[in-house]
Amino acid sequence: MLDATITNKELNMARILGFHEVKDVQHWLSSSKREEFYGPLGVTEIKTYVDPQGSKRVGLTMNVPDMDAVMAATQSPEGAAAMEHDGVIPETLVILVES
C-alpha cells in the first residue's frame, strides 16, 4: 500500500493543471476520450473542473509520469483528433505544472 504522505515529486510524477475553452461543456464532461487517450501513457487521477460562472472554460488535473510523452501525444494528429472529439478550442489551452 502506498504511503499517503508520498508526493508526486517523490514518485517522479508531475501533477498538471490544464484549462481551456470548449464548444459544449456537457459533451466535454461526459466524454471518456481523456481517459482513453491519456490512460495508455500512464496518466492517472484525471479530475475535471468547470467554471462556476457558466462560461465554456473547463479544466483538468492529472498525474503525469512522463511529461515529454504527454506533450508529444497532445501535439500529435491523434491528440488533435481527441481534442476535436471533445470540442476543445486548442488555441485556448494552457498547461501549468505543480511546483
N, C-alpha and C positions, 0 to 999 in steps of 0.2 A: 504494500500500500504506500502511496506517495505521501510524504510529509507535507501537510498543508502550508508549512512555512517556507517551503522551497519556492523560489521565484522563477519567473520565465527566464531571467538572465542566467540563473544557475543551471537551467535546463538548456541553455543556448537557444532559446526561442524568443523571438520578438513578439510583442503584443502590439498590434497596429490598430489604428482608427482610420477608417476611410469614410469620407462623406461625399455626396454628390446629389444631383437632382435626377429625378426620374419622370417619365411621362405619366405613369399611373402608380400611385403609392400602393394601392391594394394588390395590384398584379405583382409588384416587386416583392411585397411581403409574403405573398402566397407561393412564390416561385421556389422550387428546390434546386434551381440551377447553380446557386452559390456552392452548396454542399457537393453537388455533382462535379463541378469544375475544380474547386479548391481541395476537396477531400483527398484525391489521389496524390496531392502534393504534401500531405501530412498536416494540413491546416486543421486546427481544432478550435472548439469553443467559439463558433461563429454566432454572434448575437446581433440582432437588428434593432435599429432605433429610428424613430420618426420625429419630425418637428412638431411639437405640441401646438404650434401656431397654425398648423394646417397647410404649410407650404408643401411643395413637392421635393423638399430636401430630406434625404434619408441618410442613414449611416450604418456602419457595422464595425464591430471589433472582432478580432480573431487572433489566435496564437499561430505564429508562422515559424516553422523550423528552418526554412531556407529562404531568406528574403530575396536573393537573386533569382531563384527559381520562380517564386511567386510573381515578381515584377516581370520577368521574361514571359511567363504564361499570360499575364494580364495584357501585355502589349502584343501578343501573338494574334493571328487571324482567329484562332479558337476563342481567345479572350474577348476579342471584338464581337464575335458572334454571341457569346454568353451575355455580354453587356447589352447587346441589341435585343436579345430574347427577353431580358429583364427590364427593358425600357430605360436603361441608364443613359444619361446625356454625358458622353465621355469627357467633353471639354470642361465639365464642372467637377471632375474627380480630384480630390485632394486626399493624400495619404500622410498620416502622421505616425511616428514610431515612438512607443513609450520610452522615456529616458530613464 
